[in-house]
Amino acid sequence: MTRARRAPGSIHAVFDATWRQLHEHEQALFAALSVFRGGFSRAAAEEVGGATMRQLSGLAAKSLIHFDRVRNRYTLHEMVRQFASSKLADSPVQEALVRRRHSVRYCTIAQTLGIELLGARQIEAIGRAEPQAENLRVAWQWAIDQLEWPLVKMSMDGLGRFYEWLGRLQDGVAGAQIAVSALRAADDAVAHILLGEALTWCSVFAFAQGKTDDAVEQLKEALRLLEGESESEAEEGLVVKRAFAWLQAGIQATSWGR
């Protein structure tokens, strides 16, 4: 994992001086909060970094984090976040632990979102999810980088529907493609099924962008993978993934008048 860029000399010196004034538990929390992007709630800080309200208030009093009373969320200035990230990177074991907690939290949120976006309260679900978009993206990226297929599996549909619902097609393509690249290198039934699902989402976004040739080829490969796996050997949900791919094939064929 690459280290964050260091702040310019004079600013970095100020950050270092502030860092040295923090108690050890404050340093650990401040460093942990650097994994968040686009802000975080108190509950998220507690789950990922073990934060207490008193500790968060203390960091806010030192101007290391900012509390937005309207949005009820905390944020870090990007330069401050980068400094904190460099401190987290100094403790690789702790960094891995914190980043996994972050990924688990937001992949779980994505899983719930995927269910909610099929229900009657889609607007409310999107409203809760939009402020967390960057955290969802970072959590997804980490899960893929670490080959955490259970996290990838639980969050893929939710992220796909989230990007599709908002029309964030480029974000959807980027997210699906990094999964495809990683899954192609894996060699087991679960990875093959996830690859088929990721290719289906690539096809969904390509079709929405008018890239019909790409959409067709991606969906063909997805169906070959999904139909080629034995249900007795594959993970739970294969039938649903096949149905989703065939649904997309039907939507595309209908659109083309075939």
The 8 nearest C-alpha neighbors of each residue, nearest first, counted from 0:
[[1, 2, 88, 3, 91, 144, 95, 94],
 [2, 0, 3, 88, 4, 85, 84, 81],
 [1, 3, 85, 4, 0, 88, 84, 5],
 [2, 4, 81, 85, 84, 5, 1, 82],
 [5, 3, 2, 81, 6, 82, 85, 78],
 [4, 6, 3, 82, 7, 81, 11, 85],
 [5, 7, 11, 10, 8, 4, 78, 82],
 [8, 6, 10, 11, 9, 5, 12, 4],
 [7, 9, 11, 10, 12, 6, 5, 13],
 [10, 8, 12, 11, 7, 13, 6, 14],
 [11, 9, 13, 12, 8, 7, 6, 14],
 [10, 12, 14, 8, 6, 13, 9, 7],
 [11, 13, 15, 9, 10, 14, 8, 16],
 [14, 12, 10, 16, 11, 15, 17, 9],
 [15, 13, 11, 17, 12, 16, 18, 10],
 [16, 14, 18, 12, 17, 13, 11, 19],
 [15, 17, 13, 19, 18, 14, 12, 20],
 [16, 18, 14, 20, 15, 19, 13, 21],
 [19, 17, 15, 20, 21, 16, 14, 26],
 [18, 20, 16, 17, 21, 15, 22, 26],
 [21, 19, 17, 18, 22, 16, 15, 26],
 [22, 20, 18, 19, 25, 26, 23, 17],
 [21, 23, 25, 24, 26, 20, 19, 18],
 [22, 24, 26, 25, 27, 21, 28, 19],
 [23, 25, 27, 26, 22, 28, 21, 29],
 [26, 24, 22, 28, 23, 27, 21, 29],
 [25, 27, 23, 29, 24, 28, 21, 30],
 [26, 28, 24, 30, 25, 29, 31, 23],
 [29, 27, 31, 25, 30, 26, 48, 32],
 [28, 30, 26, 32, 31, 27, 25, 83],
 [31, 29, 83, 87, 27, 28, 32, 33],
 [30, 32, 28, 33, 29, 48, 34, 27],
 [33, 31, 29, 34, 30, 35, 28, 48],
 [32, 34, 80, 84, 31, 35, 30, 83],
 [35, 33, 32, 31, 36, 98, 84, 101],
 [36, 34, 33, 32, 134, 38, 39, 37],
 [37, 35, 134, 133, 38, 34, 39, 137],
 [36, 38, 133, 35, 74, 134, 131, 39],
 [37, 39, 74, 73, 36, 72, 35, 75],
 [40, 38, 73, 72, 43, 35, 74, 44],
 [41, 39, 72, 43, 42, 73, 44, 71],
 [40, 42, 44, 43, 45, 39, 72, 52],
 [43, 41, 45, 40, 44, 46, 39, 50],
 [44, 42, 46, 40, 45, 41, 47, 39],
 [45, 43, 41, 48, 47, 42, 50, 46],
 [44, 46, 50, 49, 42, 43, 48, 47],
 [47, 45, 43, 44, 49, 48, 42, 100],
 [48, 46, 100, 44, 101, 45, 43, 49],
 [47, 49, 44, 50, 45, 31, 28, 46],
 [48, 50, 45, 46, 47, 44, 51, 28],
 [51, 49, 45, 48, 44, 54, 28, 55],
 [50, 52, 54, 53, 55, 45, 49, 44],
 [51, 53, 55, 54, 56, 50, 41, 57],
 [52, 54, 56, 51, 55, 57, 50, 58],
 [55, 53, 57, 51, 56, 52, 50, 58],
 [56, 54, 52, 58, 57, 53, 59, 51],
 [57, 55, 59, 53, 54, 58, 60, 52],
 [56, 58, 54, 60, 55, 59, 53, 61],
 [57, 59, 61, 55, 63, 60, 56, 64],
 [58, 60, 64, 62, 56, 61, 57, 65],
 [61, 59, 57, 62, 58, 56, 63, 64],
 [60, 62, 58, 59, 63, 57, 64, 17],
 [63, 61, 59, 60, 64, 58, 65, 57],
 [64, 62, 58, 61, 59, 75, 65, 79],
 [63, 65, 59, 75, 62, 74, 58, 73],
 [66, 64, 74, 73, 59, 75, 67, 62],
 [65, 67, 73, 72, 68, 74, 64, 59],
 [68, 66, 72, 71, 69, 70, 73, 65],
 [67, 69, 71, 70, 66, 72, 73, 65],
 [70, 68, 67, 71, 72, 66, 73, 65],
 [69, 71, 72, 67, 68, 73, 66, 130],
 [72, 70, 68, 67, 69, 40, 66, 73],
 [73, 71, 40, 70, 67, 39, 66, 38],
 [72, 74, 66, 39, 38, 65, 67, 40],
 [73, 75, 38, 65, 64, 66, 39, 76],
 [76, 74, 64, 80, 77, 79, 65, 63],
 [75, 77, 79, 78, 80, 74, 64, 63],
 [76, 78, 80, 79, 75, 81, 82, 74],
 [79, 77, 81, 80, 76, 82, 6, 75],
 [78, 80, 82, 76, 77, 81, 83, 75],
 [81, 79, 77, 83, 33, 78, 82, 75],
 [82, 80, 84, 78, 3, 83, 79, 77],
 [81, 83, 79, 85, 84, 80, 78, 5],
 [84, 82, 30, 80, 86, 85, 81, 33],
 [83, 85, 81, 87, 33, 86, 82, 30],
 [84, 86, 88, 82, 83, 87, 3, 2],
 [87, 85, 83, 89, 84, 88, 30, 82],
 [86, 88, 30, 84, 89, 85, 90, 94],
 [87, 89, 85, 90, 86, 91, 94, 84],
 [88, 90, 86, 87, 91, 85, 94, 84],
 [89, 91, 88, 93, 87, 92, 94, 86],
 [92, 90, 94, 93, 88, 95, 89, 87],
 [93, 91, 95, 94, 90, 96, 97, 88],
 [94, 92, 96, 95, 90, 91, 97, 87],
 [93, 95, 91, 97, 92, 96, 87, 98],
 [94, 96, 98, 92, 93, 97, 99, 91],
 [97, 95, 93, 99, 94, 98, 100, 92],
 [98, 96, 100, 94, 99, 95, 47, 93],
 [97, 99, 101, 95, 100, 96, 94, 102],
 [98, 100, 102, 96, 101, 97, 103, 95],
 [99, 101, 97, 103, 47, 98, 102, 104],
 [102, 100, 98, 104, 99, 103, 47, 97],
 [101, 103, 138, 99, 105, 104, 100, 106],
 [102, 104, 100, 106, 101, 105, 107, 99],
 [105, 103, 101, 107, 102, 106, 100, 108],
 [104, 106, 108, 107, 102, 135, 103, 138],
 [105, 107, 109, 154, 103, 108, 104, 102],
 [106, 108, 110, 105, 104, 109, 103, 111],
 [107, 109, 105, 111, 106, 110, 112, 104],
 [110, 108, 157, 112, 106, 154, 107, 111],
 [109, 111, 154, 107, 113, 157, 108, 112],
 [112, 110, 108, 114, 113, 109, 115, 107],
 [111, 113, 109, 115, 157, 114, 110, 116],
 [157, 112, 114, 110, 111, 116, 115, 156],
 [113, 115, 111, 112, 116, 117, 110, 118],
 [116, 114, 112, 118, 117, 113, 121, 111],
 [117, 115, 121, 113, 118, 114, 112, 124],
 [118, 116, 115, 114, 113, 119, 121, 120],
 [119, 117, 115, 116, 120, 121, 114, 113],
 [118, 120, 121, 117, 115, 116, 122, 123],
 [121, 119, 123, 122, 118, 124, 115, 116],
 [120, 122, 116, 124, 123, 119, 125, 115],
 [123, 121, 125, 124, 120, 126, 116, 119],
 [122, 124, 126, 121, 125, 120, 127, 128],
 [125, 123, 121, 127, 126, 122, 128, 115],
 [126, 124, 128, 122, 127, 123, 129, 121],
 [125, 127, 123, 124, 128, 129, 122, 130],
 [128, 126, 124, 125, 129, 123, 130, 131],
 [127, 129, 125, 131, 126, 130, 124, 132],
 [128, 130, 132, 131, 126, 125, 127, 133],
 [131, 129, 128, 132, 127, 37, 126, 133],
 [132, 130, 128, 134, 129, 133, 135, 37],
 [133, 131, 135, 129, 134, 130, 136, 128],
 [134, 132, 136, 135, 36, 131, 37, 137],
 [133, 135, 137, 131, 36, 136, 132, 138],
 [136, 134, 132, 138, 133, 105, 137, 131],
 [135, 137, 133, 139, 134, 138, 140, 132],
 [138, 136, 140, 134, 139, 135, 141, 133],
 [137, 139, 102, 135, 141, 140, 136, 134],
 [140, 138, 136, 142, 137, 141, 135, 143],
 [139, 141, 137, 143, 138, 142, 144, 136],
 [142, 140, 144, 138, 143, 139, 145, 137],
 [143, 141, 147, 139, 145, 140, 144, 146],
 [142, 144, 146, 140, 145, 141, 147, 178],
 [143, 145, 141, 146, 142, 140, 181, 147],
 [144, 146, 142, 147, 143, 141, 148, 140],
 [147, 145, 143, 144, 148, 142, 181, 151],
 [148, 146, 142, 145, 150, 149, 143, 151],
 [147, 149, 151, 150, 146, 152, 142, 143],
 [150, 148, 152, 151, 147, 153, 142, 154],
 [151, 149, 153, 148, 152, 147, 106, 142],
 [152, 150, 148, 149, 154, 153, 155, 142],
 [151, 153, 149, 150, 154, 155, 148, 193],
 [152, 154, 150, 110, 151, 155, 149, 106],
 [153, 155, 110, 106, 109, 157, 151, 152],
 [156, 154, 158, 157, 152, 151, 159, 153],
 [157, 155, 159, 158, 113, 154, 160, 110],
 [113, 156, 158, 109, 110, 160, 112, 154],
 [159, 157, 161, 155, 160, 156, 109, 154],
 [158, 160, 156, 162, 161, 157, 155, 163],
 [159, 161, 163, 157, 158, 162, 164, 156],
 [162, 160, 158, 164, 159, 163, 157, 165],
 [163, 161, 167, 165, 159, 171, 164, 160],
 [162, 164, 160, 166, 165, 161, 159, 167],
 [163, 165, 161, 162, 166, 160, 167, 116],
 [166, 164, 162, 167, 163, 161, 168, 125],
 [165, 167, 163, 168, 164, 162, 161, 169],
 [168, 166, 162, 165, 170, 169, 171, 163],
 [167, 169, 171, 166, 170, 204, 172, 162],
 [170, 168, 172, 171, 167, 173, 204, 174],
 [171, 169, 173, 168, 172, 167, 174, 162],
 [172, 170, 168, 174, 169, 162, 173, 175],
 [171, 173, 169, 175, 170, 174, 201, 176],
 [174, 172, 170, 176, 171, 175, 169, 177],
 [173, 175, 171, 172, 176, 177, 170, 178],
 [174, 176, 178, 172, 197, 173, 177, 201],
 [177, 175, 179, 173, 178, 174, 172, 180],
 [176, 178, 180, 179, 174, 175, 173, 181],
 [177, 179, 175, 176, 181, 180, 182, 143],
 [178, 180, 176, 182, 177, 181, 194, 183],
 [181, 179, 177, 178, 183, 182, 176, 184],
 [182, 180, 178, 179, 183, 184, 177, 143],
 [181, 183, 179, 185, 184, 180, 194, 190],
 [184, 182, 180, 185, 181, 179, 194, 186],
 [183, 185, 182, 181, 186, 180, 179, 190],
 [186, 184, 182, 183, 190, 187, 181, 191],
 [187, 185, 184, 190, 188, 191, 183, 182],
 [186, 188, 190, 189, 191, 185, 192, 233],
 [187, 189, 191, 190, 233, 192, 186, 228],
 [188, 190, 192, 191, 187, 234, 193, 233],
 [189, 191, 193, 192, 187, 188, 182, 194],
 [192, 190, 194, 188, 189, 193, 195, 187],
 [193, 191, 195, 189, 194, 190, 225, 188],
 [192, 194, 196, 190, 195, 191, 197, 189],
 [195, 193, 191, 197, 192, 196, 182, 179],
 [194, 196, 221, 192, 198, 193, 197, 224],
 [195, 197, 193, 199, 194, 198, 192, 240],
 [198, 196, 194, 200, 199, 175, 195, 179],
 [199, 197, 201, 195, 200, 196, 221, 217],
 [200, 198, 196, 202, 197, 201, 218, 221],
 [199, 201, 203, 197, 202, 198, 204, 175],
 [202, 200, 198, 204, 199, 203, 175, 172],
 [201, 203, 214, 205, 199, 200, 217, 204],
 [204, 202, 200, 206, 201, 205, 207, 199],
 [203, 205, 207, 201, 206, 202, 168, 172],
 [204, 206, 202, 210, 208, 214, 207, 203],
 [205, 207, 209, 214, 203, 208, 211, 204],
 [206, 208, 204, 205, 209, 203, 210, 168],
 [209, 207, 205, 206, 210, 204, 168, 211],
 [208, 210, 206, 207, 211, 205, 214, 204],
 [211, 209, 205, 206, 208, 213, 212, 214],
 [210, 212, 214, 206, 213, 209, 215, 205],
 [213, 211, 215, 214, 210, 216, 206, 205],
 [212, 214, 216, 211, 215, 210, 217, 205],
 [213, 215, 202, 211, 205, 206, 217, 212],
 [214, 216, 218, 212, 213, 217, 211, 219],
 [217, 215, 219, 213, 218, 214, 220, 212],
 [218, 216, 220, 214, 202, 219, 215, 198],
 [217, 219, 221, 215, 220, 216, 199, 202],
 [220, 218, 216, 222, 221, 217, 215, 223],
 [219, 221, 223, 217, 218, 222, 224, 216],
 [222, 220, 195, 218, 224, 219, 198, 223],
 [221, 223, 225, 219, 224, 220, 226, 218],
 [224, 222, 220, 226, 221, 225, 227, 219],
 [225, 223, 227, 221, 222, 195, 226, 220],
 [224, 226, 222, 227, 223, 195, 228, 192],
 [225, 227, 223, 224, 228, 222, 241, 229],
 [228, 226, 224, 225, 223, 229, 222, 192],
 [229, 227, 226, 225, 230, 233, 224, 188],
 [230, 228, 232, 231, 233, 227, 226, 188],
 [229, 231, 233, 232, 228, 237, 234, 238],
 [230, 232, 229, 233, 234, 228, 235, 237],
 [233, 231, 229, 230, 234, 188, 228, 189],
 [234, 232, 230, 231, 188, 229, 189, 228],
 [235, 233, 189, 236, 237, 232, 230, 188],
 [234, 236, 237, 233, 238, 230, 239, 231],
 [235, 237, 239, 238, 240, 234, 233, 241],
 [236, 238, 240, 239, 235, 241, 234, 230],
 [239, 237, 241, 240, 236, 242, 230, 235],
 [240, 238, 242, 236, 237, 241, 243, 244],
 [241, 239, 243, 237, 242, 238, 244, 236],
 [242, 240, 238, 244, 239, 243, 225, 237],
 [241, 243, 239, 245, 240, 244, 246, 238],
 [242, 244, 246, 240, 241, 245, 239, 247],
 [243, 245, 241, 247, 246, 242, 199, 240],
 [246, 244, 248, 242, 247, 243, 241, 249],
 [247, 245, 243, 249, 248, 244, 242, 250],
 [246, 248, 250, 244, 249, 245, 251, 243],
 [247, 249, 245, 251, 246, 250, 252, 244],
 [250, 248, 246, 252, 247, 251, 253, 245],
 [251, 249, 247, 253, 248, 252, 254, 246],
 [250, 252, 254, 248, 253, 249, 247, 255],
 [251, 253, 249, 257, 255, 254, 250, 248],
 [254, 252, 256, 250, 255, 251, 257, 249],
 [255, 253, 251, 252, 256, 250, 257, 249],
 [254, 256, 252, 253, 257, 251, 250, 211],
 [257, 255, 253, 254, 252, 251, 250, 249],
 [256, 252, 255, 253, 254, 251, 249, 250]]
